[in-house]
């Protein structure tokens, strides 16, 4: 994990905080809201929000290009599939709790603060 080896304490802390804030906020928006409003409609509470969740994740790529092979399309597919997996967990459990925990961990491990570190130099 070369990125972790180059991350200082401030990057690790900021990434942890960003992961929690962004992960929980996105789960409230993309799973919690739709699950609450459309509890009996799998299209409205799981499929459509998962597609929108994937498209939503393309927005940062308009500022910082993808550093992953294949560009934005694999990232879009990954985001839609991950969003749908979270939606299935939320539907099955009736709660976004575990989705929010998993999302926060996922985002924290991405070390997102690296993207902002250059702004403060």
MDAnalysis code that builds the backbone (N, CA, C; Angstrom):
import MDAnalysis as mda
import numpy as np

u = mda.Universe.empty(363, n_residues=121, atom_resindex=np.repeat(np.arange(121), 3), trajectory=True)
u.add_TopologyAttr("name", ["N", "CA", "C"] * 121)
u.add_TopologyAttr("resid", np.arange(1, 122))
u.add_TopologyAttr("resname", ["UNK", "UNK", "UNK", "UNK", "UNK", "UNK", "UNK", "UNK", "UNK", "UNK", "UNK", "UNK", "UNK", "UNK", "UNK", "UNK", "UNK", "UNK", "UNK", "UNK", "UNK", "UNK", "UNK", "UNK", "UNK", "UNK", "UNK", "UNK", "UNK", "UNK", "UNK", "UNK", "UNK", "UNK", "UNK", "UNK", "UNK", "UNK", "UNK", "UNK", "UNK", "UNK", "UNK", "UNK", "UNK", "UNK", "UNK", "UNK", "UNK", "UNK", "UNK", "UNK", "UNK", "UNK", "UNK", "UNK", "UNK", "UNK", "UNK", "UNK", "UNK", "UNK", "UNK", "UNK", "UNK", "UNK", "UNK", "UNK", "UNK", "UNK", "UNK", "UNK", "UNK", "UNK", "UNK", "UNK", "UNK", "UNK", "UNK", "UNK", "UNK", "UNK", "UNK", "UNK", "UNK", "UNK", "UNK", "UNK", "UNK", "UNK", "UNK", "UNK", "UNK", "UNK", "UNK", "UNK", "UNK", "UNK", "UNK", "UNK", "UNK", "UNK", "UNK", "UNK", "UNK", "UNK", "UNK", "UNK", "UNK", "UNK", "UNK", "UNK", "UNK", "UNK", "UNK", "UNK", "UNK", "UNK", "UNK", "UNK", "UNK"])
u.atoms.positions = np.array([
    [0.833, -1.186, 0.000],
    [0.000, 0.000, 0.000],
    [0.878, 1.252, 0.000],
    [1.388, 1.624, -1.158],
    [2.294, 2.766, -1.210],
    [1.658, 4.090, -0.804],
    [0.364, 4.280, -1.060],
    [-0.267, 5.553, -0.674],
    [-0.291, 5.711, 0.838],
    [-0.551, 4.650, 1.555],
    [-0.565, 4.739, 3.019],
    [0.827, 5.054, 3.534],
    [1.842, 4.477, 2.896],
    [3.216, 4.727, 3.322],
    [3.604, 6.196, 3.154],
    [3.004, 6.877, 2.186],
    [3.342, 8.286, 1.961],
    [2.388, 9.244, 2.669],
    [1.355, 8.697, 3.294],
    [0.368, 9.547, 3.974],
    [0.871, 9.933, 5.354],
    [0.841, 11.207, 5.624],
    [1.171, 11.678, 6.964],
    [-0.040, 11.557, 7.877],
    [0.152, 11.901, 9.119],
    [-0.931, 11.813, 10.096],
    [-2.096, 12.711, 9.694],
    [-1.814, 13.898, 9.193],
    [-2.898, 14.814, 8.819],
    [-3.739, 14.242, 7.674],
    [-3.098, 13.590, 6.704],
    [-3.835, 12.960, 5.601],
    [-4.698, 11.824, 6.132],
    [-4.163, 11.020, 7.024],
    [-4.923, 9.898, 7.581],
    [-6.128, 10.385, 8.372],
    [-5.939, 11.396, 9.203],
    [-7.051, 11.931, 10.002],
    [-8.103, 12.572, 9.101],
    [-7.641, 13.400, 8.165],
    [-8.585, 14.062, 7.256],
    [-9.340, 13.036, 6.406],
    [-8.672, 11.986, 5.956],
    [-9.333, 10.944, 5.168],
    [-10.361, 10.202, 6.001],
    [-10.045, 9.950, 7.263],
    [-10.975, 9.282, 8.163],
    [-12.227, 10.141, 8.356],
    [-12.031, 11.438, 8.613],
    [-13.164, 12.350, 8.811],
    [-13.983, 12.469, 7.530],
    [-13.314, 12.650, 6.394],
    [-14.023, 12.726, 5.114],
    [-14.804, 11.445, 4.845],
    [-14.191, 10.306, 5.117],
    [-14.862, 9.023, 4.898],
    [-16.144, 8.908, 5.697],
    [-16.089, 9.311, 6.950],
    [-17.284, 9.237, 7.794],
    [-18.350, 10.209, 7.305],
    [-17.978, 11.455, 7.103],
    [-18.956, 12.469, 6.706],
    [-19.576, 12.149, 5.348],
    [-18.737, 11.880, 4.364],
    [-19.243, 11.631, 3.017],
    [-19.985, 10.301, 2.949],
    [-19.435, 9.256, 3.550],
    [-20.083, 7.949, 3.523],
    [-21.457, 7.965, 4.165],
    [-21.562, 8.562, 5.337],
    [-22.856, 8.618, 6.028],
    [-23.836, 9.516, 5.264],
    [-23.367, 10.673, 4.810],
    [-24.253, 11.593, 4.086],
    [-24.787, 10.956, 2.800],
    [-23.928, 10.272, 2.053],
    [-24.389, 9.631, 0.822],
    [-25.370, 8.502, 1.115],
    [-25.165, 7.776, 2.191],
    [-26.116, 6.705, 2.518],
    [-27.473, 7.277, 2.927],
    [-27.458, 8.371, 3.666],
    [-28.730, 9.011, 4.027],
    [-29.439, 9.474, 2.753],
    [-28.699, 10.099, 1.843],
    [-29.286, 10.611, 0.601],
    [-29.707, 9.497, -0.356],
    [-28.807, 8.580, -0.669],
    [-29.062, 7.613, -1.739],
    [-29.748, 6.329, -1.291],
    [-29.693, 5.979, -0.030],
    [-30.389, 4.786, 0.430],
    [-31.497, 5.137, 1.411],
    [-31.180, 5.854, 2.458],
    [-32.156, 6.137, 3.507],
    [-33.385, 6.870, 3.019],
    [-33.191, 7.924, 2.263],
    [-34.310, 8.720, 1.763],
    [-35.236, 7.887, 0.884],
    [-34.676, 7.196, -0.093],
    [-35.488, 6.418, -1.030],
    [-36.143, 5.218, -0.356],
    [-35.432, 4.594, 0.575],
    [-36.004, 3.467, 1.306],
    [-37.188, 3.916, 2.149],
    [-37.096, 5.106, 2.727],
    [-38.173, 5.640, 3.560],
    [-39.377, 6.063, 2.714],
    [-39.116, 6.712, 1.582],
    [-40.210, 7.249, 0.759],
    [-40.871, 6.162, -0.100],
    [-40.088, 5.204, -0.583],
    [-40.605, 4.150, -1.468],
    [-40.323, 2.752, -0.910],
    [-40.817, 2.415, 0.258],
    [-40.428, 1.146, 0.889],
    [-40.878, -0.108, 0.144],
    [-41.874, -0.009, -0.692],
    [-42.401, -1.193, -1.369],
    [-42.144, -1.202, -2.871],
    [-41.246, -0.360, -3.339],
    [-40.997, -0.253, -4.774],
    [-39.498, -0.406, -5.031],
    [-39.076, -1.603, -5.434],
    [-37.653, -1.890, -5.621],
    [-37.021, -0.996, -6.688],
    [-37.781, -0.613, -7.708],
    [-37.238, 0.277, -8.737],
    [-36.954, 1.662, -8.159],
    [-37.886, 2.165, -7.375],
    [-37.756, 3.523, -6.840],
    [-36.842, 3.598, -5.621],
    [-36.660, 2.510, -4.896],
    [-35.811, 2.612, -3.712],
    [-34.462, 1.907, -3.851],
    [-34.251, 1.209, -4.966],
    [-32.972, 0.516, -5.123],
    [-32.351, 0.722, -6.506],
    [-33.092, 0.455, -7.559],
    [-32.515, 0.482, -8.904],
    [-32.197, 1.906, -9.358],
    [-33.202, 2.775, -9.395],
    [-32.964, 4.153, -9.853],
    [-31.937, 4.896, -8.978],
    [-32.052, 4.818, -7.655],
    [-31.045, 5.508, -6.837],
    [-29.632, 4.950, -7.027],
    [-29.510, 3.658, -7.318],
    [-28.179, 3.078, -7.549],
    [-27.558, 3.607, -8.833],
    [-28.379, 3.772, -9.855],
    [-27.892, 4.351, -11.115],
    [-27.507, 5.817, -10.893],
    [-28.348, 6.553, -10.195],
    [-28.046, 7.960, -9.896],
    [-26.799, 8.078, -9.027],
    [-26.641, 7.156, -8.078],
    [-25.455, 7.114, -7.216],
    [-24.192, 6.960, -8.071],
    [-24.249, 6.091, -9.069],
    [-23.099, 5.914, -9.957],
    [-22.792, 7.169, -10.754],
    [-23.828, 7.789, -11.305],
    [-23.639, 9.020, -12.075],
    [-23.099, 10.135, -11.189],
    [-23.619, 10.207, -9.964],
    [-23.159, 11.184, -8.979],
    [-21.644, 11.083, -8.791],
    [-21.106, 9.879, -8.833],
    [-19.674, 9.681, -8.622],
    [-18.823, 10.068, -9.826],
    [-19.448, 10.415, -10.935],
    [-18.695, 10.929, -12.077],
    [-18.363, 12.409, -11.914],
    [-19.117, 13.112, -11.073],
    [-18.909, 14.559, -10.910],
    [-17.476, 14.924, -10.514],
    [-16.866, 14.257, -9.532],
    [-15.487, 14.629, -9.190],
    [-14.503, 14.422, -10.339],
    [-14.836, 13.522, -11.271],
    [-13.940, 13.278, -12.394],
    [-13.901, 14.447, -13.367],
    [-14.838, 15.374, -13.247],
    [-14.793, 16.567, -14.086],
    [-13.730, 17.544, -13.581],
    [-13.309, 17.371, -12.329],
    [-12.272, 18.222, -11.749],
    [-10.935, 17.495, -11.709],
    [-10.951, 16.264, -11.219],
    [-9.744, 15.444, -11.146],
    [-9.958, 14.191, -11.989],
    [-9.246, 14.055, -13.107],
    [-9.443, 12.882, -13.964],
    [-9.147, 11.578, -13.204],
    [-9.788, 10.509, -13.640],
    [-9.588, 9.205, -13.017],
    [-8.146, 8.749, -13.193],
    [-7.566, 8.244, -12.114],
    [-6.198, 7.727, -12.187],
    [-6.207, 6.217, -12.410],
    [-7.395, 5.651, -12.560],
    [-7.534, 4.215, -12.732],
    [-7.632, 3.852, -14.207],
    [-7.184, 2.643, -14.573],
    [-7.258, 2.219, -15.978],
    [-8.703, 2.191, -16.480],
    [-8.877, 2.561, -17.726],
    [-10.202, 2.509, -18.338],
    [-10.982, 3.798, -18.245],
    [-10.523, 4.733, -17.422],
    [-11.207, 6.015, -17.313],
    [-12.503, 5.950, -16.527],
    [-13.469, 6.791, -16.891],
    [-14.679, 6.930, -16.079],
    [-15.686, 5.777, -16.182],
    [-15.724, 5.049, -17.287],
    [-16.759, 4.011, -17.430],
    [-16.632, 2.873, -16.421],
    [-15.456, 2.317, -16.195],
    [-15.363, 1.287, -15.152],
    [-15.699, 1.842, -13.763],
    [-15.329, 3.092, -13.524],
    [-15.640, 3.726, -12.240],
    [-17.149, 3.886, -12.087],
    [-17.821, 4.271, -13.157],
    [-19.275, 4.376, -13.154],
    [-19.907, 3.012, -12.866],
    [-19.450, 1.990, -13.562],
    [-19.995, 0.642, -13.360],
    [-19.766, 0.173, -11.928],
    [-18.565, 0.387, -11.416],
    [-18.253, 0.009, -10.036],
    [-19.181, 0.723, -9.059],
    [-19.395, 2.015, -9.264],
    [-20.240, 2.798, -8.363],
    [-21.698, 2.341, -8.406],
    [-22.201, 2.030, -9.596],
    [-23.587, 1.548, -9.717],
    [-23.734, 0.196, -9.026],
    [-22.800, -0.710, -9.277],
    [-22.868, -2.043, -8.668],
    [-22.746, -1.953, -7.148],
    [-21.808, -1.159, -6.660],
    [-21.649, -0.989, -5.215],
    [-22.900, -0.352, -4.612],
    [-23.455, 0.650, -5.291],
    [-24.684, 1.289, -4.822],
    [-25.839, 0.309, -4.757],
    [-25.926, -0.577, -5.744],
    [-27.003, -1.564, -5.740],
    [-26.796, -2.582, -4.604],
    [-25.555, -2.963, -4.361],
    [-25.272, -3.870, -3.234],
    [-25.678, -3.220, -1.915],
    [-25.333, -1.955, -1.739],
    [-25.755, -1.240, -0.529],
    [-27.282, -1.181, -0.456],
    [-27.941, -0.961, -1.589],
    [-29.407, -0.884, -1.607],
    [-30.039, -2.212, -1.197],
    [-29.458, -3.311, -1.630],
    [-29.981, -4.633, -1.257],
    [-29.829, -4.845, 0.244],
    [-28.683, -4.465, 0.799],
    [-28.483, -4.589, 2.247],
    [-29.485, -3.714, 2.996],
    [-29.683, -2.497, 2.527],
    [-30.631, -1.588, 3.182],
    [-32.057, -2.129, 3.108],
    [-32.458, -2.627, 1.939],
    [-33.804, -3.199, 1.787],
    [-33.984, -4.418, 2.683],
    [-32.994, -5.290, 2.710],
    [-33.088, -6.533, 3.472],
    [-33.144, -6.270, 4.971],
    [-32.306, -5.346, 5.423],
    [-32.227, -5.074, 6.858],
    [-33.233, -4.016, 7.306],
    [-33.724, -3.209, 6.361],
    [-34.626, -2.122, 6.719],
    [-33.900, -0.942, 7.344],
    [-32.581, -0.918, 7.214],
    [-31.772, 0.134, 7.828],
    [-30.562, 0.430, 6.954],
    [-30.067, 1.659, 7.059],
    [-28.839, 2.015, 6.333],
    [-27.612, 1.918, 7.231],
    [-27.793, 1.468, 8.457],
    [-26.690, 1.438, 9.433],
    [-25.441, 0.768, 8.877],
    [-25.564, -0.488, 8.416],
    [-24.377, -1.218, 7.967],
    [-23.859, -0.697, 6.636],
    [-24.743, -0.152, 5.829],
    [-24.303, 0.481, 4.582],
    [-23.449, 1.704, 4.888],
    [-23.886, 2.498, 5.859],
    [-23.135, 3.700, 6.237],
    [-21.775, 3.333, 6.821],
    [-21.728, 2.298, 7.636],
    [-20.446, 1.855, 8.207],
    [-19.512, 1.394, 7.090],
    [-20.011, 0.531, 6.202],
    [-19.187, 0.027, 5.102],
    [-18.740, 1.159, 4.178],
    [-19.630, 2.072, 3.885],
    [-19.317, 3.194, 2.997],
    [-18.254, 4.099, 3.637],
    [-18.388, 4.370, 4.915],
    [-17.405, 5.208, 5.616],
    [-16.029, 4.550, 5.620],
    [-15.983, 3.253, 5.863],
    [-14.696, 2.541, 5.844],
    [-14.109, 2.568, 4.440],
    [-14.930, 2.273, 3.438],
    [-14.491, 2.276, 2.038],
    [-13.905, 3.636, 1.660],
    [-14.625, 4.704, 1.987],
    [-14.153, 6.043, 1.635],
    [-12.906, 6.438, 2.431],
    [-12.836, 6.046, 3.684],
    [-11.657, 6.367, 4.496],
    [-10.412, 5.691, 3.939],
    [-10.549, 4.435, 3.530],
    [-9.397, 3.698, 2.999],
    [-8.946, 4.212, 1.643],
    [-9.811, 4.969, 0.977],
    [-9.429, 5.573, -0.291],
    [-8.483, 6.754, -0.123],
    [-8.284, 7.172, 1.118],
    [-7.392, 8.294, 1.441],
    [-7.723, 9.526, 0.600],
    [-8.983, 9.905, 0.630],
    [-9.478, 11.026, -0.152],
    [-8.827, 12.359, 0.148],
    [-8.232, 12.496, 1.304],
    [-7.596, 13.773, 1.647],
    [-6.411, 14.076, 0.742],
    [-5.836, 13.066, 0.094],
    [-4.761, 13.330, -0.860],
    [-5.232, 14.269, -1.960],
    [-6.499, 14.159, -2.352],
    [-7.042, 15.000, -3.426],
    [-7.052, 16.463, -3.028],
    [-7.161, 16.736, -1.741],
    [-7.246, 18.117, -1.262],
    [-5.932, 18.644, -0.726],
    [-4.974, 17.790, -0.504],
    [-3.709, 18.184, 0.102],
    [-2.977, 19.252, -0.722],
    [-3.061, 19.151, -2.042],
    [-2.376, 20.108, -2.900],
    [-2.948, 21.514, -2.755],
    [-4.210, 21.611, -2.346],
    [-4.833, 22.920, -2.186],
    [-4.225, 23.708, -1.039],
    [-3.651, 23.023, -0.084],
    [-3.151, 23.671, 1.128],
    [-1.644, 23.811, 1.155],
    [-0.987, 23.601, 0.033],
    [0.478, 23.742, -0.018],
    [0.858, 25.143, -0.396],
])
